[in-house]
Amino acid sequence: MARGWSAIRLSKFCHKTRWLWVAFSLVVLPAGWALAFGGPEHVLGTVLIGGFLRTFIFLNGVMGTNSLAHYFGYRRYHDVGKATNNWFISILTLGDGWHNNHHAQPRAASNHVSWWELDFNGWTIETLGKLGLVWNVQKRDKNRAAGHPDPHQLEGKPVMIFAEPAKVDEAVS
Ligand SMILES: [Zn+2]
């Protein structure tokens, strides 16, 4: 968090100016890029590919983390539900596809455990931490045990167990 700015002020600022960032990312930046390095005839194509298609692929990668990375991939930790480590989603999201690792230690800033689990997001946060630009970076516990599979998961039953709904007192209604 930026010093001198409360989390609430920063999030209010981002919320108020959100459409500005959307327009900047989808249109202004790609159009500016096309004008700077190509010419006016390249603006439409660059906005469509560099703005809209890029956003479409990235958003599907992010959403794929919560779908594909719960079915396809490998599990390093066996006591965290269905989440898997998925290299394809990791490429699309720059590292968020190591979703089983994330489920095992959700507060850790990085999702990689092995060196070959490419995690540009995690490396960026770690580098910013080393430079002193962010702080209180949550580290991964290297001794975290692999755990045993949830028995409900093995039987094909839903992993999530909800509490019993509170009983309504019929005498009141
Ligand atoms: Zn998940």
Backbone and ligand atoms as CSV (ligand in chain L), in Angstrom:
chain,resi,resn,atom,element,x,y,z
A,1,MET,N,N,0.843,-1.195,0.000
A,1,MET,CA,C,0.000,0.000,0.000
A,1,MET,C,C,0.875,1.241,0.000
A,2,ALA,N,N,0.474,2.200,-0.795
A,2,ALA,CA,C,1.264,3.430,-0.898
A,2,ALA,C,C,1.245,4.155,0.434
A,3,ARG,N,N,2.401,4.628,0.864
A,3,ARG,CA,C,2.490,5.340,2.142
A,3,ARG,C,C,1.712,6.644,2.049
A,4,GLY,N,N,1.037,6.985,3.139
A,4,GLY,CA,C,0.302,8.238,3.163
A,4,GLY,C,C,-1.096,8.136,2.562
A,5,TRP,N,N,-1.405,7.019,1.961
A,5,TRP,CA,C,-2.730,6.814,1.379
A,5,TRP,C,C,-3.371,5.646,2.080
A,6,SER,N,N,-4.524,5.852,2.647
A,6,SER,CA,C,-5.173,4.729,3.310
A,6,SER,C,C,-5.709,3.777,2.248
A,7,ALA,N,N,-5.906,2.513,2.631
A,7,ALA,CA,C,-6.422,1.503,1.693
A,7,ALA,C,C,-7.784,1.931,1.182
A,8,ILE,N,N,-8.584,2.527,2.048
A,8,ILE,CA,C,-9.942,2.925,1.649
A,8,ILE,C,C,-9.888,4.054,0.628
A,9,ARG,N,N,-9.013,5.037,0.850
A,9,ARG,CA,C,-8.896,6.155,-0.105
A,9,ARG,C,C,-8.431,5.653,-1.462
A,10,LEU,N,N,-7.452,4.741,-1.450
A,10,LEU,CA,C,-6.933,4.214,-2.717
A,10,LEU,C,C,-8.016,3.448,-3.460
A,11,SER,N,N,-8.768,2.616,-2.711
A,11,SER,CA,C,-9.786,1.820,-3.390
A,11,SER,C,C,-10.931,2.707,-3.881
A,12,LYS,N,N,-11.244,3.782,-3.146
A,12,LYS,CA,C,-12.276,4.734,-3.620
A,12,LYS,C,C,-11.805,5.437,-4.886
A,13,PHE,N,N,-10.542,5.808,-4.919
A,13,PHE,CA,C,-9.988,6.481,-6.101
A,13,PHE,C,C,-10.067,5.551,-7.321
A,14,CYS,N,N,-9.652,4.272,-7.134
A,14,CYS,CA,C,-9.682,3.310,-8.237
A,14,CYS,C,C,-11.104,3.080,-8.719
A,15,HIS,N,N,-12.049,3.034,-7.762
A,15,HIS,CA,C,-13.439,2.804,-8.133
A,15,HIS,C,C,-13.997,3.984,-8.930
A,16,LYS,N,N,-13.718,5.196,-8.455
A,16,LYS,CA,C,-14.237,6.400,-9.115
A,16,LYS,C,C,-13.684,6.553,-10.524
A,17,THR,N,N,-12.430,6.160,-10.711
A,17,THR,CA,C,-11.772,6.406,-12.009
A,17,THR,C,C,-11.710,5.148,-12.866
A,18,ARG,N,N,-12.508,4.104,-12.533
A,18,ARG,CA,C,-12.360,2.809,-13.203
A,18,ARG,C,C,-12.561,2.878,-14.716
A,19,TRP,N,N,-13.532,3.673,-15.176
A,19,TRP,CA,C,-13.809,3.716,-16.626
A,19,TRP,C,C,-12.686,4.399,-17.381
A,20,LEU,N,N,-11.999,5.280,-16.685
A,20,LEU,CA,C,-10.820,5.920,-17.278
A,20,LEU,C,C,-9.752,4.871,-17.578
A,21,TRP,N,N,-9.522,3.956,-16.618
A,21,TRP,CA,C,-8.495,2.913,-16.794
A,21,TRP,C,C,-8.916,1.921,-17.866
A,22,VAL,N,N,-10.222,1.627,-17.911
A,22,VAL,CA,C,-10.721,0.712,-18.949
A,22,VAL,C,C,-10.482,1.331,-20.325
A,23,ALA,N,N,-10.868,2.603,-20.493
A,23,ALA,CA,C,-10.686,3.288,-21.773
A,23,ALA,C,C,-9.206,3.387,-22.123
A,24,PHE,N,N,-8.386,3.663,-21.114
A,24,PHE,CA,C,-6.943,3.780,-21.362
A,24,PHE,C,C,-6.375,2.458,-21.862
A,25,SER,N,N,-6.747,1.369,-21.189
A,25,SER,CA,C,-6.204,0.057,-21.526
A,25,SER,C,C,-6.740,-0.469,-22.859
A,26,LEU,N,N,-8.048,-0.267,-23.097
A,26,LEU,CA,C,-8.668,-0.827,-24.302
A,26,LEU,C,C,-8.371,-0.008,-25.558
A,27,VAL,N,N,-8.375,1.322,-25.424
A,27,VAL,CA,C,-8.326,2.175,-26.620
A,27,VAL,C,C,-7.107,3.109,-26.634
A,28,VAL,N,N,-6.935,3.893,-25.586
A,28,VAL,CA,C,-5.942,4.979,-25.631
A,28,VAL,C,C,-4.529,4.435,-25.809
A,29,LEU,N,N,-4.156,3.453,-24.992
A,29,LEU,CA,C,-2.785,2.917,-25.066
A,29,LEU,C,C,-2.502,2.233,-26.407
A,30,PRO,N,N,-3.373,1.290,-26.863
A,30,PRO,CA,C,-3.098,0.677,-28.173
A,30,PRO,C,C,-3.131,1.685,-29.322
A,31,ALA,N,N,-4.070,2.636,-29.272
A,31,ALA,CA,C,-4.155,3.635,-30.350
A,31,ALA,C,C,-2.903,4.502,-30.358
A,32,GLY,N,N,-2.449,4.896,-29.178
A,32,GLY,CA,C,-1.228,5.703,-29.074
A,32,GLY,C,C,-0.023,4.934,-29.585
A,33,TRP,N,N,0.016,3.654,-29.256
A,33,TRP,CA,C,1.106,2.787,-29.713
A,33,TRP,C,C,1.131,2.722,-31.239
A,34,ALA,N,N,-0.075,2.535,-31.842
A,34,ALA,CA,C,-0.186,2.454,-33.302
A,34,ALA,C,C,0.255,3.759,-33.954
A,35,LEU,N,N,-0.162,4.880,-33.375
A,35,LEU,CA,C,0.205,6.183,-33.952
A,35,LEU,C,C,1.701,6.428,-33.830
A,36,ALA,N,N,2.291,5.984,-32.708
A,36,ALA,CA,C,3.713,6.229,-32.476
A,36,ALA,C,C,4.593,5.362,-33.375
A,37,PHE,N,N,4.206,4.126,-33.582
A,37,PHE,CA,C,5.109,3.194,-34.279
A,37,PHE,C,C,4.613,2.739,-35.652
A,38,GLY,N,N,3.390,3.077,-36.021
A,38,GLY,CA,C,2.865,2.644,-37.310
A,38,GLY,C,C,2.332,3.815,-38.104
A,39,GLY,N,N,1.156,4.234,-37.747
A,39,GLY,CA,C,0.493,5.328,-38.442
A,39,GLY,C,C,-1.000,5.188,-38.248
A,40,PRO,N,N,-1.774,6.195,-38.683
A,40,PRO,CA,C,-3.223,6.186,-38.450
A,40,PRO,C,C,-3.913,4.944,-39.028
A,41,GLU,N,N,-3.372,4.390,-40.105
A,41,GLU,CA,C,-4.019,3.224,-40.722
A,41,GLU,C,C,-3.920,1.980,-39.833
A,42,HIS,N,N,-3.066,2.006,-38.800
A,42,HIS,CA,C,-2.902,0.851,-37.914
A,42,HIS,C,C,-3.704,0.960,-36.618
A,43,VAL,N,N,-4.383,2.092,-36.422
A,43,VAL,CA,C,-5.065,2.329,-35.137
A,43,VAL,C,C,-6.156,1.298,-34.881
A,44,LEU,N,N,-7.057,1.094,-35.843
A,44,LEU,CA,C,-8.198,0.186,-35.624
A,44,LEU,C,C,-7.714,-1.236,-35.315
A,45,GLY,N,N,-6.801,-1.755,-36.122
A,45,GLY,CA,C,-6.301,-3.120,-35.913
A,45,GLY,C,C,-5.598,-3.274,-34.573
A,46,THR,N,N,-4.818,-2.264,-34.195
A,46,THR,CA,C,-4.079,-2.352,-32.928
A,46,THR,C,C,-5.023,-2.272,-31.736
A,47,VAL,N,N,-6.078,-1.446,-31.860
A,47,VAL,CA,C,-7.068,-1.366,-30.767
A,47,VAL,C,C,-7.795,-2.702,-30.642
A,48,LEU,N,N,-8.169,-3.299,-31.773
A,48,LEU,CA,C,-8.902,-4.574,-31.725
A,48,LEU,C,C,-8.031,-5.700,-31.161
A,49,ILE,N,N,-6.788,-5.770,-31.614
A,49,ILE,CA,C,-5.931,-6.874,-31.163
A,49,ILE,C,C,-5.258,-6.543,-29.828
A,50,GLY,N,N,-4.624,-5.371,-29.761
A,50,GLY,CA,C,-3.863,-5.011,-28.559
A,50,GLY,C,C,-4.735,-4.554,-27.411
A,51,GLY,N,N,-5.982,-4.172,-27.699
A,51,GLY,CA,C,-6.893,-3.743,-26.641
A,51,GLY,C,C,-7.903,-4.818,-26.316
A,52,PHE,N,N,-8.811,-5.080,-27.279
A,52,PHE,CA,C,-9.948,-5.966,-26.993
A,52,PHE,C,C,-9.557,-7.444,-26.935
A,53,LEU,N,N,-8.796,-7.930,-27.918
A,53,LEU,CA,C,-8.436,-9.357,-27.916
A,53,LEU,C,C,-7.546,-9.688,-26.711
A,54,ARG,N,N,-6.585,-8.792,-26.418
A,54,ARG,CA,C,-5.697,-9.003,-25.270
A,54,ARG,C,C,-6.516,-9.095,-23.978
A,55,THR,N,N,-7.485,-8.186,-23.792
A,55,THR,CA,C,-8.327,-8.192,-22.592
A,55,THR,C,C,-9.177,-9.451,-22.537
A,56,PHE,N,N,-9.716,-9.864,-23.699
A,56,PHE,CA,C,-10.539,-11.080,-23.772
A,56,PHE,C,C,-9.722,-12.303,-23.330
A,57,ILE,N,N,-8.505,-12.434,-23.856
A,57,ILE,CA,C,-7.662,-13.593,-23.505
A,57,ILE,C,C,-7.291,-13.545,-22.032
A,58,PHE,N,N,-6.904,-12.359,-21.554
A,58,PHE,CA,C,-6.488,-12.263,-20.157
A,58,PHE,C,C,-7.645,-12.574,-19.204
A,59,LEU,N,N,-8.837,-12.007,-19.494
A,59,LEU,CA,C,-9.984,-12.256,-18.611
A,59,LEU,C,C,-10.360,-13.735,-18.590
A,60,ASN,N,N,-10.279,-14.390,-19.769
A,60,ASN,CA,C,-10.576,-15.823,-19.803
A,60,ASN,C,C,-9.542,-16.617,-19.029
A,61,GLY,N,N,-8.287,-16.143,-19.024
A,61,GLY,CA,C,-7.249,-16.783,-18.215
A,61,GLY,C,C,-7.552,-16.661,-16.734
A,62,VAL,N,N,-7.957,-15.459,-16.320
A,62,VAL,CA,C,-8.281,-15.232,-14.903
A,62,VAL,C,C,-9.462,-16.105,-14.493
A,63,MET,N,N,-10.506,-16.130,-15.353
A,63,MET,CA,C,-11.676,-16.943,-15.018
A,63,MET,C,C,-11.342,-18.431,-15.104
A,64,GLY,N,N,-10.407,-18.782,-16.007
A,64,GLY,CA,C,-9.967,-20.166,-16.125
A,64,GLY,C,C,-9.284,-20.674,-14.867
A,65,THR,N,N,-8.722,-19.749,-14.085
A,65,THR,CA,C,-8.110,-20.139,-12.820
A,65,THR,C,C,-9.156,-20.775,-11.913
A,66,ASN,N,N,-10.359,-20.225,-11.943
A,66,ASN,CA,C,-11.414,-20.737,-11.062
A,66,ASN,C,C,-12.221,-21.858,-11.687
A,67,SER,N,N,-11.921,-22.227,-12.922
A,67,SER,CA,C,-12.629,-23.358,-13.529
A,67,SER,C,C,-11.603,-24.425,-13.942
A,68,LEU,N,N,-10.816,-24.157,-14.999
A,68,LEU,CA,C,-9.863,-25.164,-15.494
A,68,LEU,C,C,-8.862,-25.575,-14.419
A,69,ALA,N,N,-8.383,-24.605,-13.631
A,69,ALA,CA,C,-7.392,-24.910,-12.597
A,69,ALA,C,C,-8.041,-25.488,-11.335
A,70,HIS,N,N,-9.235,-26.047,-11.511
A,70,HIS,CA,C,-9.845,-26.855,-10.451
A,70,HIS,C,C,-10.132,-28.260,-10.978
A,71,TYR,N,N,-9.758,-28.519,-12.239
A,71,TYR,CA,C,-10.020,-29.827,-12.852
A,71,TYR,C,C,-8.792,-30.429,-13.514
A,72,PHE,N,N,-8.022,-29.576,-14.219
A,72,PHE,CA,C,-6.891,-30.080,-14.989
A,72,PHE,C,C,-5.584,-29.584,-14.384
A,73,GLY,N,N,-4.624,-30.500,-14.278
A,73,GLY,CA,C,-3.329,-30.123,-13.724
A,73,GLY,C,C,-2.927,-31.084,-12.630
A,74,TYR,N,N,-1.866,-30.735,-11.933
A,74,TYR,CA,C,-1.391,-31.625,-10.868
A,74,TYR,C,C,-1.592,-30.961,-9.510
A,75,ARG,N,N,-1.610,-31.818,-8.475
A,75,ARG,CA,C,-1.792,-31.319,-7.115
A,75,ARG,C,C,-0.534,-31.597,-6.296
A,76,ARG,N,N,0.080,-30.560,-5.793
A,76,ARG,CA,C,1.209,-30.720,-4.875
A,76,ARG,C,C,0.675,-30.900,-3.444
A,77,TYR,N,N,-0.378,-30.186,-3.135
A,77,TYR,CA,C,-0.998,-30.255,-1.805
A,77,TYR,C,C,-2.348,-30.941,-1.943
A,78,HIS,N,N,-2.606,-31.900,-1.073
A,78,HIS,CA,C,-3.786,-32.750,-1.256
A,78,HIS,C,C,-4.912,-32.447,-0.294
A,79,ASP,N,N,-4.735,-31.443,0.539
A,79,ASP,CA,C,-5.763,-31.159,1.546
A,79,ASP,C,C,-6.412,-29.799,1.323
A,80,VAL,N,N,-6.415,-29.345,0.061
A,80,VAL,CA,C,-6.935,-27.997,-0.211
A,80,VAL,C,C,-8.048,-28.023,-1.253
A,81,GLY,N,N,-8.780,-29.112,-1.311
A,81,GLY,CA,C,-9.871,-29.175,-2.273
A,81,GLY,C,C,-9.388,-29.573,-3.653
A,82,LYS,N,N,-10.133,-29.131,-4.683
A,82,LYS,CA,C,-9.868,-29.606,-6.041
A,82,LYS,C,C,-8.835,-28.783,-6.800
A,83,ALA,N,N,-8.385,-27.694,-6.254
A,83,ALA,CA,C,-7.503,-26.785,-6.995
A,83,ALA,C,C,-6.271,-27.519,-7.527
A,84,THR,N,N,-5.904,-27.194,-8.778
A,84,THR,CA,C,-4.754,-27.824,-9.418
A,84,THR,C,C,-3.743,-26.764,-9.849
A,85,ASN,N,N,-2.521,-27.215,-10.118
A,85,ASN,CA,C,-1.514,-26.364,-10.745
A,85,ASN,C,C,-1.601,-26.608,-12.245
A,86,ASN,N,N,-1.874,-25.550,-13.007
A,86,ASN,CA,C,-2.138,-25.677,-14.436
A,86,ASN,C,C,-1.202,-24.743,-15.209
A,87,TRP,N,N,-0.289,-25.321,-15.998
A,87,TRP,CA,C,0.734,-24.506,-16.674
A,87,TRP,C,C,0.136,-23.595,-17.731
A,88,PHE,N,N,-0.935,-24.054,-18.408
A,88,PHE,CA,C,-1.548,-23.246,-19.472
A,88,PHE,C,C,-2.151,-21.961,-18.898
A,89,ILE,N,N,-2.905,-22.114,-17.803
A,89,ILE,CA,C,-3.497,-20.945,-17.152
A,89,ILE,C,C,-2.394,-20.054,-16.570
A,90,SER,N,N,-1.303,-20.682,-16.123
A,90,SER,CA,C,-0.190,-19.898,-15.579
A,90,SER,C,C,0.436,-19.003,-16.636
A,91,ILE,N,N,0.517,-19.499,-17.863
A,91,ILE,CA,C,1.066,-18.666,-18.948
A,91,ILE,C,C,0.120,-17.499,-19.222
A,92,LEU,N,N,-1.189,-17.795,-19.286
A,92,LEU,CA,C,-2.165,-16.741,-19.591
A,92,LEU,C,C,-2.225,-15.677,-18.494
A,93,THR,N,N,-1.980,-16.066,-17.262
A,93,THR,CA,C,-2.137,-15.136,-16.131
A,93,THR,C,C,-0.808,-14.728,-15.517
A,94,LEU,N,N,0.288,-15.094,-16.142
A,94,LEU,CA,C,1.631,-14.749,-15.665
A,94,LEU,C,C,1.932,-15.345,-14.285
A,95,GLY,N,N,1.303,-16.469,-13.965
A,95,GLY,CA,C,1.678,-17.170,-12.733
A,95,GLY,C,C,0.539,-17.558,-11.807
A,96,ASP,N,N,-0.668,-17.064,-12.079
A,96,ASP,CA,C,-1.770,-17.377,-11.165
A,96,ASP,C,C,-2.333,-18.784,-11.361
A,97,GLY,N,N,-1.865,-19.496,-12.386
A,97,GLY,CA,C,-2.368,-20.840,-12.623
A,97,GLY,C,C,-1.797,-21.890,-11.679
A,98,TRP,N,N,-0.816,-21.513,-10.849
A,98,TRP,CA,C,-0.308,-22.460,-9.834
A,98,TRP,C,C,-1.282,-22.392,-8.666
A,99,HIS,N,N,-2.504,-22.773,-8.974
A,99,HIS,CA,C,-3.635,-22.474,-8.106
A,99,HIS,C,C,-3.689,-23.413,-6.901
A,100,ASN,N,N,-3.173,-24.645,-7.067
A,100,ASN,CA,C,-3.098,-25.563,-5.926
A,100,ASN,C,C,-2.133,-24.986,-4.878
A,101,ASN,N,N,-1.010,-24.460,-5.340
A,101,ASN,CA,C,-0.055,-23.821,-4.423
A,101,ASN,C,C,-0.718,-22.639,-3.717
A,102,HIS,N,N,-1.513,-21.880,-4.475
A,102,HIS,CA,C,-2.191,-20.717,-3.902
A,102,HIS,C,C,-3.210,-21.143,-2.840
A,103,HIS,N,N,-3.968,-22.193,-3.126
A,103,HIS,CA,C,-4.946,-22.673,-2.141
A,103,HIS,C,C,-4.258,-23.136,-0.865
A,104,ALA,N,N,-3.060,-23.724,-1.016
A,104,ALA,CA,C,-2.352,-24.235,0.158
A,104,ALA,C,C,-1.881,-23.095,1.060
A,105,GLN,N,N,-1.488,-21.968,0.444
A,105,GLN,CA,C,-1.019,-20.828,1.232
A,105,GLN,C,C,-1.534,-19.537,0.595
A,106,PRO,N,N,-2.828,-19.274,0.808
A,106,PRO,CA,C,-3.467,-18.159,0.102
A,106,PRO,C,C,-2.902,-16.783,0.438
A,107,ARG,N,N,-2.250,-16.635,1.596
A,107,ARG,CA,C,-1.717,-15.312,1.950
A,107,ARG,C,C,-0.345,-15.044,1.344
A,108,ALA,N,N,0.317,-16.104,0.827
A,108,ALA,CA,C,1.664,-15.930,0.269
A,108,ALA,C,C,1.597,-15.058,-0.985
A,109,ALA,N,N,2.578,-14.171,-1.122
A,109,ALA,CA,C,2.596,-13.250,-2.268
A,109,ALA,C,C,2.899,-13.980,-3.571
A,110,SER,N,N,3.643,-15.091,-3.505
A,110,SER,CA,C,4.011,-15.822,-4.723
A,110,SER,C,C,3.292,-17.153,-4.776
A,111,ASN,N,N,3.026,-17.600,-5.995
A,111,ASN,CA,C,2.358,-18.885,-6.181
A,111,ASN,C,C,3.323,-20.008,-6.541
A,112,HIS,N,N,4.578,-19.699,-6.820
A,112,HIS,CA,C,5.501,-20.745,-7.252
A,112,HIS,C,C,6.153,-21.423,-6.049
A,113,VAL,N,N,6.398,-22.720,-6.205
A,113,VAL,CA,C,7.159,-23.472,-5.214
A,113,VAL,C,C,8.452,-23.941,-5.875
A,114,SER,N,N,8.326,-24.662,-7.023
A,114,SER,CA,C,9.513,-25.073,-7.771
A,114,SER,C,C,9.980,-23.921,-8.663
A,115,TRP,N,N,11.264,-23.919,-8.976
A,115,TRP,CA,C,11.828,-22.821,-9.782
A,115,TRP,C,C,11.201,-22.754,-11.171
A,116,TRP,N,N,10.776,-23.935,-11.688
A,116,TRP,CA,C,10.234,-23.964,-13.052
A,116,TRP,C,C,8.769,-23.549,-13.107
A,117,GLU,N,N,8.149,-23.298,-11.973
A,117,GLU,CA,C,6.784,-22.783,-11.972
A,117,GLU,C,C,6.862,-21.260,-12.170
A,118,LEU,N,N,6.825,-20.856,-13.434
A,118,LEU,CA,C,7.027,-19.451,-13.788
A,118,LEU,C,C,5.924,-18.594,-13.176
A,119,ASP,N,N,6.325,-17.617,-12.398
A,119,ASP,CA,C,5.369,-16.810,-11.651
A,119,ASP,C,C,5.813,-15.346,-11.697
A,120,PHE,N,N,5.517,-14.677,-12.816
A,120,PHE,CA,C,5.970,-13.292,-12.985
A,120,PHE,C,C,5.318,-12.366,-11.969
A,121,ASN,N,N,4.065,-12.655,-11.627
A,121,ASN,CA,C,3.387,-11.826,-10.614
A,121,ASN,C,C,4.126,-11.914,-9.286
A,122,GLY,N,N,4.424,-13.157,-8.862
A,122,GLY,CA,C,5.118,-13.360,-7.588
A,122,GLY,C,C,6.509,-12.742,-7.603
A,123,TRP,N,N,7.229,-12.947,-8.712
A,123,TRP,CA,C,8.587,-12.388,-8.808
A,123,TRP,C,C,8.559,-10.860,-8.759
A,124,THR,N,N,7.523,-10.261,-9.385
A,124,THR,CA,C,7.399,-8.797,-9.361
A,124,THR,C,C,7.217,-8.314,-7.926
A,125,ILE,N,N,6.332,-8.976,-7.176
A,125,ILE,CA,C,6.082,-8.569,-5.792
A,125,ILE,C,C,7.348,-8.765,-4.954
A,126,GLU,N,N,8.028,-9.909,-5.158
A,126,GLU,CA,C,9.261,-10.162,-4.401
A,126,GLU,C,C,10.321,-9.104,-4.708
A,127,THR,N,N,10.455,-8.749,-5.999
A,127,THR,CA,C,11.441,-7.736,-6.387
A,127,THR,C,C,11.084,-6.383,-5.789
A,128,LEU,N,N,9.806,-6.000,-5.864
A,128,LEU,CA,C,9.375,-4.730,-5.269
A,128,LEU,C,C,9.654,-4.723,-3.771
A,129,GLY,N,N,9.487,-5.892,-3.128
A,129,GLY,CA,C,9.777,-6.008,-1.700
A,129,GLY,C,C,11.250,-5.792,-1.413
A,130,LYS,N,N,12.117,-6.402,-2.248
A,130,LYS,CA,C,13.565,-6.251,-2.051
A,130,LYS,C,C,14.008,-4.805,-2.278
A,131,LEU,N,N,13.312,-4.103,-3.177
A,131,LEU,CA,C,13.648,-2.700,-3.458
A,131,LEU,C,C,13.058,-1.753,-2.405
A,132,GLY,N,N,12.248,-2.294,-1.503
A,132,GLY,CA,C,11.645,-1.470,-0.458
A,132,GLY,C,C,10.432,-0.685,-0.939
A,133,LEU,N,N,9.909,-1.014,-2.110
A,133,LEU,CA,C,8.760,-0.279,-2.648
A,133,LEU,C,C,7.435,-0.828,-2.127
A,134,VAL,N,N,7.418,-2.102,-1.712
A,134,VAL,CA,C,6.277,-2.658,-0.984
A,134,VAL,C,C,6.851,-3.358,0.240
A,135,TRP,N,N,6.036,-3.556,1.241
A,135,TRP,CA,C,6.556,-4.164,2.456
A,135,TRP,C,C,5.520,-5.095,3.063
A,136,ASN,N,N,5.961,-5.793,4.106
A,136,ASN,CA,C,5.106,-6.789,4.761
A,136,ASN,C,C,4.682,-7.870,3.753
A,137,VAL,N,N,5.588,-8.213,2.828
A,137,VAL,CA,C,5.307,-9.235,1.816
A,137,VAL,C,C,5.233,-10.595,2.509
A,138,GLN,N,N,4.130,-11.293,2.301
A,138,GLN,CA,C,3.925,-12.582,2.964
A,138,GLN,C,C,4.704,-13.672,2.250
A,139,LYS,N,N,5.582,-14.333,3.004
A,139,LYS,CA,C,6.423,-15.382,2.413
A,139,LYS,C,C,5.728,-16.745,2.533
A,140,ARG,N,N,6.130,-17.640,1.612
A,140,ARG,CA,C,5.609,-18.993,1.597
A,140,ARG,C,C,6.314,-19.827,2.659
A,141,ASP,N,N,5.589,-20.679,3.365
A,141,ASP,CA,C,6.188,-21.604,4.326
A,141,ASP,C,C,6.713,-22.815,3.549
A,142,LYS,N,N,8.041,-22.920,3.476
A,142,LYS,CA,C,8.641,-23.991,2.670
A,142,LYS,C,C,8.418,-25.374,3.290
A,143,ASN,N,N,8.080,-25.421,4.558
A,143,ASN,CA,C,7.881,-26.706,5.227
A,143,ASN,C,C,6.420,-27.136,5.253
A,144,ARG,N,N,5.594,-26.447,4.493
A,144,ARG,CA,C,4.166,-26.787,4.446
A,144,ARG,C,C,4.029,-28.232,3.936
A,145,ALA,N,N,3.342,-29.075,4.726
A,145,ALA,CA,C,3.191,-30.489,4.358
A,145,ALA,C,C,2.228,-30.651,3.192
A,146,ALA,N,N,2.414,-31.743,2.430
A,146,ALA,CA,C,1.560,-31.989,1.257
A,146,ALA,C,C,0.137,-32.356,1.670
A,147,GLY,N,N,-0.013,-32.916,2.872
A,147,GLY,CA,C,-1.350,-33.235,3.362
A,147,GLY,C,C,-1.962,-34.458,2.699
A,148,HIS,N,N,-3.111,-34.845,3.204
A,148,HIS,CA,C,-3.814,-36.009,2.668
A,148,HIS,C,C,-5.108,-35.542,2.007
A,149,PRO,N,N,-5.568,-36.273,0.987
A,149,PRO,CA,C,-6.798,-35.861,0.304
A,149,PRO,C,C,-7.986,-35.844,1.256
A,150,ASP,N,N,-8.852,-34.888,1.028
A,150,ASP,CA,C,-10.098,-34.809,1.767
A,150,ASP,C,C,-10.935,-36.036,1.415
A,151,PRO,N,N,-11.414,-36.838,2.398
A,151,PRO,CA,C,-12.179,-38.049,2.091
A,151,PRO,C,C,-13.434,-37.758,1.276
A,152,HIS,N,N,-14.053,-36.595,1.476
A,152,HIS,CA,C,-15.248,-36.236,0.703
A,152,HIS,C,C,-14.908,-36.077,-0.764
A,153,GLN,N,N,-13.706,-35.544,-1.016
A,153,GLN,CA,C,-13.269,-35.342,-2.395
A,153,GLN,C,C,-13.037,-36.692,-3.068
A,154,LEU,N,N,-12.457,-37.640,-2.348
A,154,LEU,CA,C,-12.186,-38.955,-2.915
A,154,LEU,C,C,-13.471,-39.668,-3.296
A,155,GLU,N,N,-14.522,-39.461,-2.516
A,155,GLU,CA,C,-15.800,-40.112,-2.802
A,155,GLU,C,C,-16.596,-39.370,-3.872
A,156,GLY,N,N,-16.035,-38.287,-4.384
A,156,GLY,CA,C,-16.722,-37.533,-5.413
A,156,GLY,C,C,-17.820,-36.633,-4.866
A,157,LYS,N,N,-17.825,-36.437,-3.552
A,157,LYS,CA,C,-18.821,-35.544,-2.949
A,157,LYS,C,C,-18.277,-34.121,-2.947
A,158,PRO,N,N,-19.137,-33.134,-2.846
A,158,PRO,CA,C,-18.653,-31.750,-2.802
A,158,PRO,C,C,-17.643,-31.571,-1.667
A,159,VAL,N,N,-16.587,-30.827,-1.958
A,159,VAL,CA,C,-15.536,-30.622,-0.965
A,159,VAL,C,C,-16.011,-29.658,0.115
A,160,MET,N,N,-16.793,-28.668,-0.324
A,160,MET,CA,C,-17.204,-27.636,0.612
A,160,MET,C,C,-18.332,-28.152,1.496
A,161,ILE,N,N,-18.196,-27.986,2.774
A,161,ILE,CA,C,-19.244,-28.431,3.691
A,161,ILE,C,C,-19.828,-27.196,4.368
A,162,PHE,N,N,-21.104,-26.985,4.165
A,162,PHE,CA,C,-21.748,-25.805,4.730
A,162,PHE,C,C,-22.334,-26.138,6.088
A,163,ALA,N,N,-22.411,-25.142,6.904
A,163,ALA,CA,C,-23.025,-25.328,8.217
A,163,ALA,C,C,-24.521,-25.548,8.034
A,164,GLU,N,N,-25.122,-26.225,8.974
A,164,GLU,CA,C,-26.575,-26.423,8.928
A,164,GLU,C,C,-27.266,-25.079,8.940
A,165,PRO,N,N,-28.271,-24.879,8.083
A,165,PRO,CA,C,-28.963,-23.593,8.121
A,165,PRO,C,C,-29.659,-23.404,9.465
A,166,ALA,N,N,-29.656,-22.182,9.932
A,166,ALA,CA,C,-30.275,-21.886,11.222
A,166,ALA,C,C,-31.774,-22.203,11.135
A,167,LYS,N,N,-32.286,-22.852,12.155
A,167,LYS,CA,C,-33.700,-23.222,12.148
A,167,LYS,C,C,-34.557,-22.010,12.544
A,168,VAL,N,N,-35.604,-21.803,11.771
A,168,VAL,CA,C,-36.512,-20.690,12.066
A,168,VAL,C,C,-37.513,-21.180,13.112
A,169,ASP,N,N,-37.650,-20.385,14.113
A,169,ASP,CA,C,-38.605,-20.738,15.170
A,169,ASP,C,C,-40.029,-20.522,14.644
A,170,GLU,N,N,-40.744,-21.653,14.431
A,170,GLU,CA,C,-42.083,-21.549,13.835
A,170,GLU,C,C,-43.072,-20.835,14.728
A,171,ALA,N,N,-42.828,-20.889,16.006
A,171,ALA,CA,C,-43.753,-20.248,16.927
A,171,ALA,C,C,-43.772,-18.724,16.730
A,172,VAL,N,N,-42.650,-18.185,16.235
A,172,VAL,CA,C,-42.558,-16.728,16.066
A,172,VAL,C,C,-43.365,-16.273,14.876
A,173,SER,N,N,-43.345,-17.030,13.755
A,173,SER,CA,C,-43.994,-16.563,12.526
A,173,SER,C,C,-45.496,-16.824,12.505
L,1,ZN,ZN,ZN,-9.627,-21.938,-6.353
